[in-house]
Amino acid sequence: MTLTEQARSVISEVLAGRAPACITSSFQAEDMVLVDLVREQQPEIPVLFLDTGYHFRETYEYRDRMAQAWGLKLVNLLPRQTVAEQESEFGILYQSAPDKCCGFRKVEPLFGAVAGYDVWFTGLRREQSPTRANLQPVDNFKLPSGKELKKVSPLAMWTNRDVWAYLKERDIPALPLYDQGYTSIGCEPCTSRPLTEDDLRSGRWGGKKLECGIHIGSK
């Protein structure tokens, strides 16, 4: 069985339970693979995007283009405060307290949104980070509220090469920032080209941390 067949099988088994499901997508390469695979089986599945207000212009443009082209049920998740409101009250948190900034603009709105579902599909892969080395394709995830849901990562075993091979095979355009040398793309102020070719996520947060906090749950 190929990796693609394995991913389709995982998705099929989970969706067979008919539990309310969603996908979180940053519109990076692996997320486009995930969305493509899941929408084959459930075209109307909600695709949740964390609109932090700090994304690259290219990310917003690509999100809108692909959402329209694929007819996605896109749900843009907004933080409680606008960028201007947060910076007025707390200053430039992505410089002084990046964990707090991620908490306000990513973790809180995401956890609040996924609480409305029982199944959460992610594009996480083991290869991405040491913090994801033991990632399971299907696992339980407990939210701070205490609610437990099924967190599904069908691409857990995929390599970066596998991801790009799939995009090429399916003729799926990628976020243009990859052509500029970026390898892991988040908010613009906290994203640079990789600091080392051996670590594709080394350009995130200046290499000072590995995760924004979304994928570190209390199991």
C-alpha distance (Angstrom), angle and dihedral (degrees) to the residues before:
residue distance angle dihedral
M1 . . .
T2 3.81 . .
L3 3.80 123.2 .
T4 3.79 89.7 -106.1
E5 3.80 91.4 51.8
Q6 3.80 90.2 48.2
A7 3.81 91.1 51.0
R8 3.80 91.6 48.8
S9 3.80 89.6 49.8
V10 3.82 92.7 51.8
I11 3.80 90.8 48.6
S12 3.80 92.3 47.1
E13 3.79 93.9 50.2
V14 3.79 92.8 49.3
L15 3.80 95.3 45.3
A16 3.81 90.6 48.5
G17 3.79 87.1 73.9
R18 3.83 88.6 64.7
A19 3.80 91.9 -140.9
P20 3.82 116.4 154.7
A21 3.82 105.1 -86.7
C22 3.79 139.1 -173.6
I23 3.80 139.3 179.9
T24 3.80 124.7 -135.6
S25 3.78 112.2 -147.5
S26 3.79 134.3 179.3
F27 3.83 87.8 -177.9
Q28 3.79 91.5 -115.4
A29 3.80 119.3 142.2
E30 3.82 99.1 -87.6
D31 3.79 91.5 44.4
M32 3.80 90.2 56.2
V33 3.80 89.3 52.6
L34 3.80 89.8 49.7
V35 3.80 94.5 47.7
D36 3.80 90.9 47.9
L37 3.81 92.2 51.4
V38 3.79 96.7 44.9
R39 3.80 96.5 44.5
E40 3.81 88.3 56.2
Q41 3.78 86.1 70.2
Q42 3.80 102.4 26.6
P43 3.82 110.5 22.2
E44 3.82 95.0 178.8
I45 3.81 97.0 52.7
P46 3.83 111.8 134.8
V47 3.81 113.7 -108.0
L48 3.81 110.1 -152.1
F49 3.81 118.5 -151.9
L50 3.79 122.5 -172.9
D51 3.79 104.2 -133.4
T52 3.79 98.1 -163.1
G53 3.80 94.0 168.5
Y54 3.80 89.3 -123.4
H55 3.81 100.4 82.2
F56 3.79 124.5 123.4
R57 3.79 115.6 -93.0
E58 3.80 86.6 -120.9
T59 3.80 91.0 57.6
Y60 3.79 93.3 53.9
E61 3.80 92.1 46.2
Y62 3.81 92.5 48.3
R63 3.83 92.2 46.1
D64 3.79 91.6 53.6
R65 3.80 93.8 44.2
M66 3.79 95.2 49.8
A67 3.80 94.1 41.2
Q68 3.79 89.2 55.9
A69 3.82 95.4 41.8
W70 3.81 92.7 50.0
G71 3.80 96.9 35.5
L72 3.80 91.0 -124.2
K73 3.78 123.0 -174.5
L74 3.80 89.6 -127.1
V75 3.80 119.3 -168.6
N76 3.81 114.7 -169.4
L77 3.80 111.0 -154.1
L78 3.79 115.0 -150.3
P79 3.82 129.0 -163.2
R80 3.80 120.1 -120.1
Q81 3.82 91.1 -105.1
T82 3.77 131.2 43.7
V83 3.80 117.2 -121.1
A84 3.81 89.7 -102.5
E85 3.81 93.0 50.4
Q86 3.79 93.4 48.1
E87 3.80 94.0 46.8
S88 3.82 90.8 47.2
E89 3.81 91.7 53.9
F90 3.80 102.5 34.1
G91 3.80 107.2 16.6
I92 3.81 122.2 -129.9
L93 3.80 98.9 -22.2
Y94 3.78 95.5 177.6
Q95 3.80 85.7 67.0
S96 3.81 101.7 36.0
A97 3.82 102.0 31.2
P98 3.81 113.1 6.1
D99 3.80 93.1 172.7
K100 3.80 89.8 57.3
C101 3.79 91.2 47.1
C102 3.80 91.4 51.4
G103 3.79 89.0 46.8
F104 3.79 93.1 55.0
R105 3.78 99.0 39.2
K106 3.81 103.2 32.0
V107 3.78 116.8 13.2
E108 3.81 100.0 44.6
P109 3.82 98.0 46.8
L110 3.80 92.9 41.1
F111 3.80 96.3 49.8
G112 3.79 90.1 44.9
A113 3.80 90.8 53.6
V114 3.81 100.7 43.1
A115 3.81 89.5 50.7
G116 3.79 85.3 77.8
Y117 3.82 91.8 64.2
D118 3.79 137.4 58.5
V119 3.82 96.9 -149.3
W120 3.81 125.6 48.5
F121 3.82 118.7 -170.0
T122 3.82 116.5 -157.7
G123 3.80 135.0 -179.2
L124 3.80 93.3 -134.7
R125 3.81 118.9 144.6
R126 3.81 130.5 -167.6
E127 3.79 92.0 -129.8
Q128 3.80 93.3 60.4
S129 3.80 99.0 76.6
P130 3.83 144.0 -9.8
T131 3.81 86.6 -112.6
R132 3.81 88.2 63.3
A133 3.81 98.6 43.6
N134 3.81 93.5 109.8
L135 3.78 95.9 41.7
Q136 3.81 114.0 148.5
P137 3.81 123.3 -148.8
V138 3.80 89.2 -127.2
D139 3.79 122.8 23.2
N140 3.78 141.3 149.9
F141 3.79 117.9 -104.6
K142 3.78 125.3 -165.7
L143 3.79 117.9 -151.1
P144 3.82 120.8 -145.7
S145 3.81 86.8 -104.9
G146 3.80 88.8 63.2
K147 3.79 95.2 -110.3
E148 3.80 112.8 135.3
L149 3.76 121.6 -149.5
K150 3.77 137.2 173.1
K151 3.80 112.2 -97.4
V152 3.79 111.2 -158.2
S153 3.82 123.9 -165.0
P154 3.83 106.1 176.1
L155 3.82 91.9 176.0
A156 3.81 94.7 53.7
M157 3.82 93.7 121.8
W158 3.82 97.1 39.7
T159 3.80 122.4 113.0
N160 3.78 124.9 -142.7
R161 3.79 87.6 -104.2
D162 3.81 90.5 55.1
V163 3.80 90.6 52.4
W164 3.78 94.4 52.1
A165 3.80 92.5 43.5
Y166 3.81 89.1 56.1
L167 3.81 92.9 49.0
K168 3.79 90.1 50.3
E169 3.79 93.4 46.5
R170 3.80 92.0 49.7
D171 3.82 93.3 40.4
I172 3.80 91.8 -124.2
P173 3.82 114.0 162.2
A174 3.79 115.2 -130.5
L175 3.78 130.9 -139.0
P176 3.85 104.2 -75.7
L177 3.82 92.2 -129.1
Y178 3.81 88.7 78.1
D179 3.80 87.8 67.1
Q180 3.81 87.8 58.3
G181 3.81 92.3 58.8
Y182 3.80 100.9 -94.3
T183 3.80 114.5 138.1
S184 3.83 103.1 178.6
I185 3.78 117.5 28.7
G186 3.79 129.3 -160.9
C187 3.80 133.1 132.4
E188 3.80 112.4 -8.8
P189 3.85 98.1 -122.3
C190 3.81 91.3 52.2
T191 3.80 99.4 41.2
S192 3.78 127.9 84.5
R193 3.75 135.0 156.3
P194 3.83 110.5 -75.9
L195 3.79 116.0 -71.5
T196 3.80 88.9 -146.3
E197 3.80 130.4 19.5
D198 3.81 89.2 -134.9
D199 3.81 92.5 65.5
L200 3.80 116.1 47.3
R201 3.83 91.4 -169.6
S202 3.81 94.8 50.5
G203 3.79 90.2 100.9
R204 3.80 92.0 65.5
W205 3.84 118.3 100.7
G206 3.80 90.4 -9.1
G207 3.79 89.2 -70.4
K208 3.83 90.0 -67.6
K209 3.81 95.5 118.8
L210 3.79 140.2 9.8
E211 3.80 105.9 -144.4
C212 3.80 137.5 36.4
G213 3.81 90.5 -142.9
I214 3.80 101.2 -102.7
H215 3.78 95.4 104.1
I216 3.79 97.1 43.5
G217 3.77 102.9 87.4
S218 3.78 135.4 170.8
K219 3.79 100.9 -110.8
